Amino acid sequence: MTQSLLEKAQDDGLATHVVQADFTRALMDAGQQVPAGLVDQNGVAAGRRFDVYRNNVAVSLTEAMHSAFPVVAKLLGKENMDGLAGLFLRAHPPTTPLMMFYGAEFPAFLKGIAQLNHLGYLGDVARLELALRHAYHAADATPIAAEALGALPTDALLAATVTLAPAVQLLRSSWPVHAIWRFNTDDGAAKPLGEAQAVLITRPEFDPIPQVLSPAEAEWIQALIEGLSIGEALERAGAIEADFDLGNPLTLLLQGGALTGLNQKG
């Protein structure tokens, strides 16, 4: 969708004399009456034509939710996902023409459904799928070379901050969210174990890559995201793991093209 729902309806031949809020409310909920003042190009009350249009919009948005959250849809089953998508689109109709980002509220929405309390991981699986989608559509950025880090004296390197690529995403969950996602996307993947996982998402080329981090590695990267220096981030990670080695997370960032700037003080 590249327009508001109201503008799209007008282009499709429904002349409207209603406000956007009333139109959207009726469009998202089949139980609502056709808005007063909604007519076709001949000036006749929209009636049946609006019902057909409303159904087409609901079907399109439901399909968009299946495409955006395929693992959640697989875990729930088609019928349950269809039902939840219907509830969601009524509560959260599109507010942006960029449908690639539709569903941003879905993780929190899932966590608020009491009937899904026994599937507590669903919200975080949705968060992971949303983060992967954001990473995929993020702007391109030119990564720095690894040599830029090695060229600095240790003190200067520890005092420096970094700029991260727009595609970088960090997700921390109390569930084995990466293992659940992988088990439902990769044939032969190991069955998830009941452990918390943190996931780093980078996009070195065209497709995002999710990788599991240790708690200390996740803390180090989170500190970098917050704008702390490399040394300050090390202190945060060291509070979790006394002998923390930044070798692995730094390698993941470099290999993932995630570091786009090295900012020295002074």
C-alpha positions as CSV (number, residue, x, y, z in Angstrom):
1,M,0.0,0.0,0.0
2,T,1.5,3.3,-1.1
3,Q,-1.5,5.5,0.1
4,S,-3.8,5.9,3.0
5,L,-6.7,3.4,3.0
6,L,-9.1,6.3,2.3
7,E,-7.1,7.5,-0.7
8,K,-6.8,4.0,-2.0
9,A,-10.6,3.6,-1.8
10,Q,-11.1,6.8,-3.7
11,D,-8.7,5.7,-6.5
12,D,-10.6,2.4,-6.6
13,G,-13.9,4.2,-7.3
14,L,-15.4,4.8,-3.9
15,A,-16.1,8.5,-3.6
16,T,-15.9,9.3,0.1
17,H,-17.3,12.1,2.3
18,V,-16.2,10.6,5.6
19,V,-13.3,11.2,7.9
20,Q,-10.3,8.8,7.8
21,A,-10.9,7.5,11.4
22,D,-14.5,6.5,10.6
23,F,-13.6,4.9,7.3
24,T,-10.7,2.9,8.8
25,R,-12.8,1.7,11.7
26,A,-15.5,0.4,9.3
27,L,-12.9,-1.0,6.9
28,M,-11.2,-3.1,9.6
29,D,-14.3,-4.4,11.3
30,A,-16.9,-6.3,9.3
31,G,-19.3,-5.8,12.2
32,Q,-19.4,-2.0,11.5
33,Q,-22.0,-0.4,9.3
34,V,-20.9,1.1,6.0
35,P,-19.9,4.7,6.8
36,A,-22.6,7.3,6.0
37,G,-21.6,9.4,3.0
38,L,-19.6,6.6,1.3
39,V,-20.8,6.4,-2.3
40,D,-19.6,4.9,-5.6
41,Q,-18.7,7.0,-8.7
42,N,-22.4,7.3,-9.6
43,G,-23.3,8.7,-6.3
44,V,-25.0,5.5,-5.1
45,A,-24.4,4.3,-1.5
46,A,-21.4,2.0,-1.6
47,G,-23.2,-0.9,0.3
48,R,-22.2,-4.2,-1.3
49,R,-19.2,-2.8,-3.0
50,F,-17.8,-1.6,0.3
51,D,-18.3,-5.0,1.8
52,V,-16.3,-6.6,-1.1
53,Y,-13.6,-4.0,-0.7
54,R,-13.4,-4.5,3.0
55,N,-13.0,-8.2,2.6
56,N,-10.2,-7.8,0.1
57,V,-8.3,-5.4,2.4
58,A,-8.7,-7.9,5.3
59,V,-7.5,-10.8,3.2
60,S,-4.5,-8.8,1.9
61,L,-3.5,-7.7,5.4
62,T,-3.9,-11.2,6.8
63,E,-1.7,-12.6,4.0
64,A,0.8,-9.8,4.9
65,M,0.9,-11.0,8.5
66,H,1.5,-14.6,7.4
67,S,4.4,-13.4,5.2
68,A,5.8,-11.1,7.9
69,F,5.7,-13.7,10.7
70,P,6.0,-17.2,9.0
71,V,7.4,-19.0,12.1
72,V,4.7,-17.6,14.4
73,A,2.1,-18.6,11.8
74,K,3.6,-22.1,11.6
75,L,3.6,-22.5,15.4
76,L,0.0,-21.3,15.7
77,G,-1.5,-23.0,12.6
78,K,-3.2,-21.2,9.7
79,E,-6.7,-21.0,11.3
80,N,-5.4,-19.5,14.6
81,M,-3.1,-17.1,12.7
82,D,-5.9,-15.9,10.6
83,G,-8.0,-15.2,13.6
84,L,-5.2,-13.4,15.4
85,A,-4.4,-11.4,12.3
86,G,-8.1,-10.3,12.2
87,L,-8.0,-9.1,15.8
88,F,-4.7,-7.4,15.2
89,L,-5.6,-5.5,12.1
90,R,-8.7,-4.1,13.9
91,A,-6.6,-3.0,16.9
92,H,-3.7,-1.8,14.8
93,P,-4.7,-0.7,11.2
94,P,-1.8,0.4,9.0
95,T,-0.5,3.8,9.8
96,T,2.2,4.0,7.2
97,P,2.4,3.4,3.4
98,L,5.4,1.2,4.0
99,M,3.7,-2.1,4.4
100,M,7.1,-3.8,4.8
101,F,7.0,-2.6,8.4
102,Y,3.4,-3.5,9.2
103,G,3.1,-5.5,12.3
104,A,5.5,-3.6,14.6
105,E,3.0,-3.9,17.5
106,F,2.4,-7.7,16.9
107,P,5.0,-9.0,19.5
108,A,3.4,-7.0,22.3
109,F,0.0,-7.9,21.0
110,L,0.7,-11.6,21.3
111,K,2.0,-11.2,24.8
112,G,-1.3,-9.5,25.7
113,I,-3.5,-12.4,24.6
114,A,-4.3,-14.4,27.7
115,Q,-5.2,-17.5,25.8
116,L,-1.5,-17.6,24.6
117,N,0.1,-17.4,28.0
118,H,1.1,-21.1,27.7
119,L,3.1,-20.1,24.6
120,G,5.1,-17.4,26.3
121,Y,7.9,-17.5,23.6
122,L,5.6,-16.4,20.8
123,G,6.1,-12.7,21.4
124,D,9.9,-13.0,21.3
125,V,9.7,-15.2,18.1
126,A,7.7,-12.4,16.6
127,R,10.3,-9.9,17.8
128,L,13.0,-11.9,16.1
129,E,11.1,-12.1,12.8
130,L,10.4,-8.4,13.0
131,A,14.1,-7.6,13.6
132,L,15.1,-9.8,10.6
133,R,12.7,-7.9,8.4
134,H,13.9,-4.5,9.6
135,A,17.5,-5.6,9.0
136,Y,16.6,-6.8,5.5
137,H,15.1,-3.4,4.6
138,A,17.6,-1.2,6.4
139,A,19.7,1.3,4.5
140,D,23.1,0.1,3.1
141,A,26.3,1.3,4.8
142,T,29.9,0.9,4.0
143,P,31.8,-1.1,6.7
144,I,35.2,-0.1,8.0
145,A,38.2,-2.4,7.4
146,A,39.5,-4.5,10.3
147,E,42.8,-2.8,9.9
148,A,41.3,0.5,11.1
149,L,41.0,-1.1,14.6
150,G,44.5,-2.5,14.5
151,A,46.0,0.8,13.5
152,L,45.0,2.5,16.8
153,P,47.1,2.3,20.1
154,T,45.3,0.2,22.7
155,D,44.3,3.3,24.8
156,A,42.9,5.1,21.8
157,L,41.0,2.0,20.7
158,L,39.4,1.5,24.2
159,A,38.4,5.2,24.3
160,A,36.8,5.1,20.9
161,T,33.1,4.6,20.1
162,V,31.7,2.9,17.0
163,T,29.0,3.6,14.5
164,L,26.9,0.6,13.7
165,A,25.2,-0.2,10.4
166,P,21.5,0.5,10.3
167,A,20.9,-3.3,9.7
168,V,22.3,-4.2,13.1
169,Q,19.7,-5.6,15.5
170,L,20.2,-7.1,19.0
171,L,17.5,-9.1,20.6
172,R,17.7,-10.6,24.1
173,S,15.1,-13.1,25.3
174,S,14.5,-15.3,28.3
175,W,13.5,-18.0,25.7
176,P,15.6,-20.1,23.3
177,V,14.3,-17.8,20.6
178,H,17.0,-18.4,18.0
179,A,16.7,-22.2,18.4
180,I,12.9,-22.1,18.1
181,W,13.2,-20.0,14.9
182,R,15.8,-22.2,13.4
183,F,14.0,-25.4,14.3
184,N,11.0,-24.1,12.3
185,T,13.0,-22.8,9.3
186,D,15.9,-25.3,8.8
187,D,15.4,-29.0,8.1
188,G,17.5,-31.0,10.6
189,A,17.9,-28.3,13.1
190,A,18.3,-29.4,16.7
191,K,15.3,-29.3,19.0
192,P,15.3,-26.1,21.2
193,L,16.5,-26.4,24.7
194,G,15.0,-24.4,27.6
195,E,17.6,-21.7,27.8
196,A,17.6,-17.9,27.3
197,Q,19.3,-16.6,24.2
198,A,20.5,-13.3,22.8
199,V,20.7,-12.9,19.1
200,L,22.8,-10.5,17.0
201,I,21.5,-9.8,13.5
202,T,23.9,-8.4,10.8
203,R,23.5,-8.1,7.1
204,P,26.9,-8.5,5.4
205,E,25.4,-8.8,1.9
206,F,21.7,-9.2,1.0
207,D,20.2,-11.4,3.6
208,P,20.3,-10.9,7.4
209,I,22.2,-13.4,9.5
210,P,21.1,-14.1,13.1
211,Q,23.7,-15.5,15.4
212,V,23.6,-16.4,19.1
213,L,25.6,-14.5,21.7
214,S,26.6,-15.2,25.2
215,P,25.1,-12.9,27.9
216,A,28.4,-11.0,28.2
217,E,28.8,-10.6,24.4
218,A,25.2,-9.3,24.2
219,E,26.0,-6.8,27.0
220,W,29.1,-5.6,25.2
221,I,27.2,-5.0,22.0
222,Q,24.3,-3.4,23.8
223,A,26.7,-0.9,25.4
224,L,28.1,-0.1,22.0
225,I,24.6,0.5,20.7
226,E,24.0,2.9,23.6
227,G,27.1,4.9,22.5
228,L,29.6,3.8,25.2
229,S,33.2,3.5,24.3
230,I,34.8,0.1,23.5
231,G,36.5,0.2,26.9
232,E,33.3,1.1,28.8
233,A,31.5,-1.6,27.0
234,L,34.2,-4.0,28.1
235,E,33.6,-3.1,31.7
236,R,29.9,-3.8,31.4
237,A,30.6,-7.2,29.8
238,G,33.3,-7.9,32.5
239,A,30.7,-7.5,35.2
240,I,28.9,-10.5,33.7
241,E,31.9,-12.6,32.7
242,A,35.1,-11.9,34.6
243,D,37.4,-13.2,31.8
244,F,35.4,-11.8,29.0
245,D,37.1,-12.0,25.6
246,L,35.8,-9.6,22.9
247,G,37.4,-11.6,20.1
248,N,34.2,-13.5,19.1
249,P,31.7,-10.6,19.2
250,L,34.1,-8.3,17.5
251,T,34.7,-10.8,14.7
252,L,31.0,-11.2,14.3
253,L,30.6,-7.5,13.9
254,L,33.5,-7.2,11.4
255,Q,32.4,-10.2,9.4
256,G,28.8,-8.9,9.4
257,G,29.8,-5.5,8.0
258,A,28.3,-4.0,11.1
259,L,31.0,-1.5,12.0
260,T,30.7,1.6,9.8
261,G,32.7,4.1,11.8
262,L,35.3,4.3,14.5
263,N,35.1,7.6,16.4
264,Q,38.1,8.8,18.4
265,K,37.8,11.3,21.2
266,G,39.4,14.7,20.7
